[in-house]
Amino acid sequence: MVLEASLLKELYRRMLLIRKFEYRVKDLFAEGKIPGFVHLYAGEEAVAVGVCTNLRRDDYVTSTHRGHGHCIAKGADVKRMMAELFGKGTGYCKGKGGSMHIADFSVGMLGANGMVGAGLPLATGAGLSIKMRETDQVAVCFFGDGAVDQGTFHESLNLASLWKLPVIFVCENNSYFESTHISRHLSARTVADFADAYRMPSLTIDGNDVVAIYEAIIEAIKRARKGQGPTLVECITYRWEGHEEGEPWTTYRTVEEVEEWKKRDPIKKHASLLLEKRVSTEDEIRKIEEQVDAEIREAVKFAEESPWPKPEEALEDVFVSPYY
């Protein structure tokens, strides 16, 4: 498949926006400007972008505790995301949710989630809703290799296959369930192997190749829209930072291992492709970087200048009304 030049450039821009957002958040967290927990997506950008660029605005996505990349790739506003991380009233959850609970229903982002494996049944439920309403939407569930150990993984795949739901299960296999290597928590050869038990197609692909992901996910989306059921997609990737910011990740992996994976940087790999195929010049790539930098600066400015939530609003949007 030959992708259009404009699409190839957009894939690069979206990945770069995620990377720049994450490392600005890393600095702001270190400065004490962002409360709570932060789980960075750096290194895994190709997965979210390769998948979400294929989706329509009305398609659904469920995310994880490492959800910034999914939100951005699906079209969420980085200003409101940054404001939410700051705990400001202009954030997506009015400052009450923070990093792990960003949601934007207007673009189909059903929410990041602090519970491992919690997005799986949500996506399955969204798929059931689609089938009952007889639309041609799809629901995509992003989850890590650690979520495979949860019962929700098996329950969701079983029901999605049994009812032929339009769900695409995308495993971001970054080799670690927090600090536990996949060889110590997964008995199967690959995550994709589980698809056989639930009679659904599967594939394992390079999670650092955004074009490969973009092309591979097309068939899964077509199957889902036609009512032919779910697909399990395993993307082999790697998170550059710790499980969470501030974690001493050298206690369970080496600096050499991380540096070796950084040589497979999905953004640099795609930039080289743009130059090789003469889709972009170095000046054009530099301009994209400058535009992304400006967008991130505006997001931080918006967050810093936004008002704090009012004390009297503390219980608003927290309980269903009336509540007891």
C-alpha positions as a printed Julia matrix, in Angstrom:
324×3 Matrix{Float64}:
   0.0     0.0    0.0
   1.28    3.45  -0.95
   0.25    6.08   1.6
  -0.3     9.68   0.56
   2.39   12.22   1.44
  -0.03   14.25   3.57
  -0.9    11.17   5.62
   2.74   10.22   6.15
   3.44   13.74   7.41
   0.43   13.63   9.71
   1.61   10.36  11.23
   4.9    12.06  12.04
   3.22   15.15  13.49
   0.95   13.15  15.78
   3.77   10.99  17.11
   5.92   14.04  17.72
   3.08   15.83  19.52
   2.76   12.89  21.9
   6.51   12.72  22.52
   6.82   16.48  23.12
   3.77   16.45  25.4
   5.17   13.6   27.46
   8.6    15.08  28.01
   7.18   18.47  28.88
   4.96   16.71  31.41
   8.03   14.89  32.74
   9.76   18.22  33.4
   6.67   19.85  34.91
   6.14   16.88  37.21
   9.76   17.14  38.38
   9.17   20.85  39.09
   6.23   19.97  41.33
   3.66   21.63  39.08
   1.74   18.42  38.36
   0.24   16.52  41.33
  -0.54   12.83  41.6
   0.93   10.15  39.37
   2.22   10.35  35.8
   2.83    7.37  33.51
   4.63    8.39  30.32
   3.96    6.92  26.86
   7.34    7.87  25.34
   8.62    5.18  23.0
   5.2     3.7   22.21
   3.82    6.53  20.05
   3.58    4.5   16.84
   0.9     2.21  18.28
  -1.63    4.89  19.24
  -1.03    6.91  16.08
  -0.99    3.97  13.67
  -4.3     2.71  15.06
  -6.22    5.93  15.76
  -5.38    7.62  12.46
  -7.48    4.88  10.84
 -10.48    5.57  13.05
 -13.42    7.9   12.57
 -14.33   10.54  15.11
 -17.37    8.5   16.21
 -15.37    5.31  16.77
 -14.6     4.45  20.39
 -11.31    3.99  22.22
 -10.65    2.76  25.75
  -7.28    3.48  27.29
  -5.01    2.63  30.22
  -3.17    4.4   33.05
  -0.6     5.27  30.34
  -3.2     7.05  28.25
  -1.88   10.43  27.1
  -0.82    9.04  23.73
  -4.19    7.46  23.05
  -6.0    10.69  23.93
  -3.83   12.81  21.64
  -3.93   10.3   18.78
  -7.75   10.18  18.96
  -7.98   13.97  18.76
  -8.22   15.21  22.34
  -7.28   18.84  23.01
  -3.77   19.06  24.51
  -4.72   22.3   26.29
  -7.52   20.65  28.23
  -5.32   17.6   28.82
  -2.54   19.72  30.29
  -5.04   21.65  32.41
  -6.36   18.36  33.79
  -2.85   17.26  34.74
  -2.39   20.57  36.56
  -5.66   19.98  38.43
  -7.29   23.06  36.9
 -10.99   23.65  36.4
 -10.63   23.87  32.61
  -9.34   20.3   32.4
 -11.32   17.45  30.89
 -12.48   16.27  34.34
 -12.44   19.79  35.81
  -9.22   18.96  37.61
 -10.68   16.04  39.53
  -9.25   13.15  37.51
  -5.68   13.95  36.63
  -3.47   11.95  34.31
  -5.23    8.59  34.6
  -8.82    9.7   34.0
  -8.85   11.91  30.91
 -11.9    11.32  28.72
 -13.38   13.13  25.73
 -16.6    11.56  24.54
 -16.81   14.06  21.65
 -13.93   12.28  19.91
 -14.83    8.78  21.11
 -12.23    8.66  23.9
 -14.07    6.75  26.62
 -11.34    7.39  29.12
  -7.93    6.56  30.48
  -8.16    4.16  33.4
  -6.16    3.56  36.55
  -7.23   -0.11  36.8
  -5.16   -2.64  34.88
  -7.4    -4.4   32.36
 -10.44   -2.23  33.1
 -10.7    -0.91  29.54
 -11.31   -4.38  28.12
 -14.92   -4.84  29.33
 -15.67   -1.17  28.61
 -14.67   -1.65  24.96
 -16.66   -4.88  24.82
 -19.68   -3.04  26.19
 -19.19   -0.3   23.61
 -19.04   -2.98  20.94
 -22.32   -4.46  22.18
 -23.88   -0.98  22.08
 -22.75   -0.59  18.46
 -24.26   -3.93  17.5
 -27.56   -3.19  19.24
 -27.79    0.23  17.59
 -26.83   -1.3   14.23
 -24.2     1.31  13.36
 -20.89    0.6   11.64
 -18.68    2.04  14.38
 -15.81    0.14  15.95
 -14.38    0.07  19.47
 -10.64   -0.21  20.06
  -9.23   -1.33  23.39
  -5.6    -0.48  24.18
  -4.05   -2.56  26.97
  -0.63   -3.66  28.14
   0.82   -7.16  28.36
   0.16   -7.12  32.1
  -3.59   -6.89  31.52
  -3.52  -10.35  29.92
  -3.17  -11.75  33.46
  -6.54  -10.29  34.42
  -9.81  -12.15  34.12
 -11.28   -9.17  32.27
  -9.03   -9.97  29.29
 -10.39  -13.49  28.88
 -13.99  -12.59  29.65
 -13.93   -9.74  27.13
 -12.34  -11.72  24.31
 -14.77  -14.59  24.92
 -17.89  -12.41  24.78
 -16.64  -10.31  21.86
 -16.0   -13.44  19.83
 -19.2   -15.21  20.9
 -21.35  -12.22  19.96
 -19.19  -11.11  16.99
 -18.73   -7.63  18.4
 -16.9    -4.88  16.43
 -14.0    -4.67  18.89
 -10.28   -4.52  18.14
  -8.09   -5.52  21.06
  -4.68   -3.84  20.76
  -2.0    -5.11  23.14
   0.91   -2.74  23.66
   3.44   -5.38  24.63
   6.26   -3.35  26.16
   7.79   -6.41  27.9
   7.07   -5.3   31.45
   4.07   -5.63  33.74
   5.19   -2.73  35.93
   8.57   -4.21  37.0
   7.97   -7.85  36.02
   9.33   -9.03  32.67
   6.84  -10.79  30.4
   8.86  -14.01  30.55
   8.0   -14.2   34.26
   4.26  -13.51  34.04
   3.06  -14.95  30.72
   3.08  -18.68  30.0
   2.0   -18.32  26.36
   4.56  -17.82  23.62
   2.92  -14.55  22.54
  -0.13  -12.54  23.57
  -1.55  -13.14  20.09
  -1.63  -16.87  20.82
  -4.66  -16.37  23.06
  -6.77  -15.49  20.03
  -6.91  -19.16  18.99
  -8.77  -20.07  22.18
 -11.44  -17.52  21.37
 -11.65  -18.22  17.64
 -10.65  -14.78  16.44
  -7.94  -13.67  14.02
  -4.76  -12.17  15.42
  -1.42  -10.74  14.38
   1.84   -9.68  15.98
   3.54   -6.64  14.48
   6.42   -4.24  15.04
   5.0    -1.69  17.46
   7.7     0.84  16.53
   6.72    1.02  12.85
   3.79    3.41  12.48
   3.23    2.61   8.79
   3.16   -1.14   9.46
   0.62   -0.62  12.24
  -1.5     1.72  10.12
  -1.64   -0.8    7.28
  -2.16   -3.86   9.48
  -5.09   -2.41  11.41
  -7.09   -1.63   8.24
  -8.25   -5.22   7.75
  -9.29   -5.53  11.39
 -11.37   -2.37  11.09
 -13.01   -3.6    7.88
 -13.95   -6.89   9.56
 -15.41   -5.08  12.53
 -17.48   -2.67  10.44
 -18.88   -5.58   8.41
 -20.05   -7.37  11.55
 -17.46  -10.15  11.25
 -16.25   -9.85  14.84
 -13.17   -8.92  16.83
  -9.41   -9.08  16.17
  -6.49   -9.31  18.58
  -3.46   -7.22  17.57
  -0.18   -7.5   19.47
   2.28   -4.63  19.0
   5.83   -5.27  20.22
   7.07   -1.98  21.63
   8.89   -0.53  24.65
   8.4     2.24  27.2
  11.48    4.42  27.57
  10.7     5.72  31.04
   9.76    3.96  34.26
   6.37    2.49  35.0
   5.62    5.83  36.64
   7.62    9.02  37.02
  10.02    8.88  39.94
  10.33    5.11  39.82
  13.88    3.64  40.1
  13.53    1.55  36.93
  17.19    0.48  36.93
  16.3    -2.02  39.68
  14.66   -4.32  37.13
  16.17   -3.38  33.76
  19.5    -2.07  32.57
  20.41    1.26  31.02
  21.89   -0.72  28.12
  18.54   -2.4   27.45
  16.74    0.94  27.32
  19.37    2.5   25.07
  19.16   -0.44  22.69
  15.41    0.08  22.35
  15.88    3.81  21.86
  17.83    2.98  18.7
  14.47    1.77  17.35
  12.82    5.14  18.03
   9.56    5.11  15.99
   9.72    8.87  15.4
  13.28    8.92  14.07
  12.48    5.85  12.0
   9.52    7.6   10.4
  11.47   10.83   9.85
  14.09    8.82   7.95
  11.3     7.34   5.82
   9.95   10.81   5.0
  13.39   11.9    3.83
  14.15    8.67   2.0
  10.85    8.77   0.06
  11.3    12.51  -0.51
   7.97   13.16   1.14
   9.54   15.9    3.26
  12.72   17.9    3.36
  14.72   18.49   6.52
  13.37   22.06   6.58
   9.79   20.8    6.43
  10.43   18.36   9.28
  11.97   21.17  11.3
   8.88   23.33  10.71
   6.63   20.54  11.96
   8.77   20.33  15.1
   8.5    24.09  15.61
   4.72   23.96  15.22
   4.46   21.13  17.73
   6.7    22.99  20.19
   4.45   26.03  19.89
   1.36   23.88  20.5
   2.9    22.45  23.66
   3.9    25.92  24.92
   0.32   27.11  24.39
  -1.0    24.1   26.3
   1.25   24.79  29.28
   0.36   28.5   29.23
  -3.34   27.62  29.13
  -2.94   25.26  32.07
  -0.9    27.69  34.15
  -3.34   30.56  33.57
  -6.49   28.5   34.11
  -8.42   28.88  37.38
  -8.45   26.3   40.13
 -11.74   24.5   40.75
 -13.93   26.28  43.27
 -14.24   24.63  46.7
 -18.02   24.53  46.4
 -17.65   22.43  43.22
 -15.81   19.61  45.03
 -18.71   17.17  44.84
 -19.99   18.15  41.4
 -19.7    15.43  38.73
 -18.5    12.97  41.36
 -21.78   11.28  42.3
 -24.87   10.48  40.26
 -27.61   12.89  41.26
 -29.67   12.39  43.31
 -27.25   10.5   45.52
 -27.6     9.2   49.04
